Amino acid sequence: MEVLFRSKDSLWYYSRLFMVPLSVIEDSNPDIDSENVKTSKKILIPGYDSVPYNLKKGDTLAELAASKNLPLDALFLLNQTKKPDQFLPNDTLLIPERVTKPFLSTNKPCCSNTLNEAISYLKRVYPFIQVSFIGKSVLGNPIHEIRIGKGSKKVHMNASFHANEWITTLTLMDLLNHYLLAITNGMSMRGITPLQLYQDIELSIVPMVNPDGVDLVIHGPPDSIRNDVLKINNGSDDFVHWKANIHGVDLNNQYPAKWEIEKGRKLPKSPAPRDYPGKNPLTEPEAIAMAELAKSTPFDCVIAFHTQGEEFYWGYEGYEPPKAEKIAQEMERLSGYKAIQYVDSHAGYKDWYIQEFKRPGFTIELGRGINPLPLSKYKEIYSRAEAIFLASLLHS
């Protein structure tokens, strides 16, 4: 929500007026000198929408403010074009409305368009988040990164490396939405105050690593590549079990962590709906973008959300630091998922990250069943994921 600064005001006053933490108001207005704000400067207030209201005969601003549980000055601030006694019936008044519910629907699949809409909404309502592109997919779809907080500790989370695991994007974006709601509304998540986490941690999220593949699973192929993907899919127009990117390369088998072993033993020796690791490591733009992100930012911990098994993996070839075991124990305790240190698998993002940086990395296998996991299981999936989300922020 946008307001025009008045000479008698301060960002601290707006924090009190709207009951929003001062730090997130300041972070929403990074170009504003809080000690020397110019009159009529536009100020962004996070966690609010401005909603038009047509005045009715007999309405008074005081009664209207009271009915909306708002300070009267909040209405004055948002409606500076007229003096309070100049508003007439049928005039349109803007009313600040606190956002208290998640935006993202969890009743339908999350494709790249749904994700783009969600990111646009969250950026508008929570302008203290930072959104950027770390790269593009094969078909030119943006790969978004969202950052929240400015703490010295840095934690990264990602989802939808695999196309038919799009429910991980839905889960991660829902976690983000609840996290932002809790920060701006002074709420807790499982008894934990996210505002303190926001102040201590910079959280990086890449919610959809493989947008082309996700869209293929949910919507089918665009006409421009239909023949190509049908050939990779053995002529079938059923793409529900497709895991790879649009080139038919498994993005989580693309990393130089004993990649040659996976190349040798994987049955697909050419592009396929799943498991083909490519001709060489890091050939695909999506995998490259994720590697470059990790190289450019010294993350203290990375979490990759996948599906199947209600377990997670936290070690690789002995490169994991002792701290990783402590984080794993907390994740296991809070989520009920089984912690597994080693598994006979290589070339994954988590494997490469641990090998390269000797820092904690985790592959989380949400839920159990057949991919794509049904939305009927979403409530339980989200609950377990929330426990892992908070444990990683608290203990990384």
Secondary structure, 3 states (H helix, E strand, C coil): CEEECCCCCCHHHHHHHHCCCHHHHHHHCCCCCCCCCCCCCEEECCCEEEEEEECCCCCCHHHHHHHCCCCHHHHHHHCCCCCHHHCCCCCEEEEEEECCCCCCCCCCCCCHHHHHHHHHHHHHHCCCCEEEEEEECCCCCEEEEEEECCCCEEEEEEECCCHHHCHHHHHHHHHHHHHHHHHHHCCCECCECHHHHHHHEEEEEECCCCHHHHHHHHHCCCHHHHHHHHHHCCCCCCCCCCCCCCCCCCHHHCCCCCHHHHHHHCCCCCCCCCCCCCCCCCCCHHHHHHHHHHHHCCCCEEEEEEECCCEEECCCCCCCCHHHHHHHHHHHHHHCCEEECCCCCCCCHHHHHHHHHCCCEEEEEECCCCCCCCHHHHHHHHHHHHHHHHHHHHHC
